[in-house]
Amino acid sequence: MSVPAHATTLSRSRWVTLVLLAVLQLLIAVDVTVVNIALPAIRDSFDVDTRHLTWVVTGYTVMGGGLLMVGGRIADLFGRRRTLLLGAFLFGASSLTAGLAPNLELLVLARFGQGAGEALSLPAAMSLIALLFPEPAARSKALSVWASVASVGLVLGFLLSGVITQLFTWRWIFLINLPLVSLVLAAVLLLVKKDGTSDRAPIDLPGALLFTTAPLLLIFGVIELGEDEPRLPLALGSLLAAVACATAFVAVERRTPQPLVPLTFFKNRVRIVANGATVLLSAALSTSFFLLTMHLQEERDLSPIEAGLSFLPLAVSLILASTLVPRLIERIGTTGAAVLGMVLAALGAGCFALLPSDDSLVTSVFPGMILLACGMATGLVALQNAALHAVTEADAGVASGVQRCADQLGGASGIAVYVSVGFSPHLSGGWDPFTVAYGLAAAGLIAAVVAFLAMSPRRRLAAPQEPQEPQD
């Protein structure tokens, strides 16, 4: 029986659309890590302190993580195609602004814009993929392509950053996005059908605002507290305001008819501890990447290209470890894999805390990299599984969104807290700033392991199966 011509064309069209959506995912994933190798060059360009550089990294992830869930609601309200176009355009315009920024302040604002563009475009793109591939087998294949592109993008960011920074200028790590974003916009306009009528359910904008503002105030307060001459009223006021925003968020979610995160979702203690551990693991990983790029170029005097290539052992270890994680979880369970991943990451951070500046990379840097990569691959996947513990069709989407937010906001907050304390002359106690920051990251992971073991069920957690039907 022959396949109708229009069916073949439709099948090809949706795979072409997936490829072009994957280009957007690649750009977003690359931009998470692409600034790392360029940080010393950005610091020298604007003549700023290392602590202030944290905003270049955290601004992107805080906005992306804080607005991610409301981005999904906006896609439902205004249409996925419109939201994807708006998010991609905002990402591209912010990339242009970042590449032309005359000062650090405008660069940070542009990074905020890139994060907001991610928060709008990613949920819309994911939902489009779900609609383009309704068949389970095809959808699984499409989502595997999507996830693989994200992993490649994170690794590619380190390599691209070094090459572009050394051969051109750090500004091109942002400007290079423009032709690719233009391609995505054109493809969406041509290949994705127009939105129909949408669900007009209200959006929890107050909850989204509080959810995003709280970590921003926390980061600002910690950075200000670590200044050589901190303005204590401003620093303490920011920290208190962060607590007030977090408290207000809980109150708003309790009363609003359409909460961003229903508080009943957190009645499951496994989810609570899994997301808390994700925050600490992401904090350690992001801090390690941030500091390692500084160490390689400042202490080792490596060029940007050499520093980028130095991350190859981490990239290879991450890819190889990722292939073994499913079988590892099947053998030792989600709890065992999560604990193993966090312990490996803590050992990696501990190696970096004792990092000498005169030994070879092979003996001093690469062991910590490999441990960190294995811990990242094992811990994040296992914790993601734990964060989906006992989900139903009614809350599976919320569970995934909360875990992604914990990942991104944890990384942003970790960089701000650990780096600010480590590089503060009156908070670090006179110790080497790298040693203090890495030590705090390792200590946070040890605390996460203890809490995870204490609060997890005594029986072994297995990897989550298909979401359960909600109970009447």
WOVEN-V978039 format. One record per run of one state. SS is the DSSP state (hx for helix, st for strand, lp for the rest). FROM is the first residue (numbers start at 0). TO is the last residue. If there is no record, write none. Layout:
BEGIN
ss->(SS | SS)
from->(FROM | FROM)
to->(TO | TO)
END
This chain:
BEGIN
ss->(lp | hx | lp | hx | lp | hx | lp | hx | lp | hx | lp | hx | lp | hx | lp | hx | lp | hx | lp | hx | lp | hx | lp | hx | lp | hx | lp | hx | lp | hx | lp | hx | lp | hx | lp | st | lp | hx | lp | hx | lp | st | lp)
from->(0 | 4 | 33 | 38 | 46 | 49 | 66 | 67 | 78 | 79 | 100 | 103 | 132 | 135 | 167 | 171 | 175 | 176 | 191 | 204 | 225 | 231 | 255 | 262 | 267 | 268 | 298 | 303 | 309 | 311 | 353 | 360 | 364 | 365 | 387 | 391 | 392 | 395 | 422 | 432 | 455 | 467 | 468)
to->(3 | 32 | 37 | 45 | 48 | 65 | 66 | 77 | 78 | 99 | 102 | 131 | 134 | 166 | 170 | 174 | 175 | 190 | 203 | 224 | 230 | 254 | 261 | 266 | 267 | 297 | 302 | 308 | 310 | 352 | 359 | 363 | 364 | 386 | 390 | 391 | 394 | 421 | 431 | 454 | 466 | 467 | 471)
END
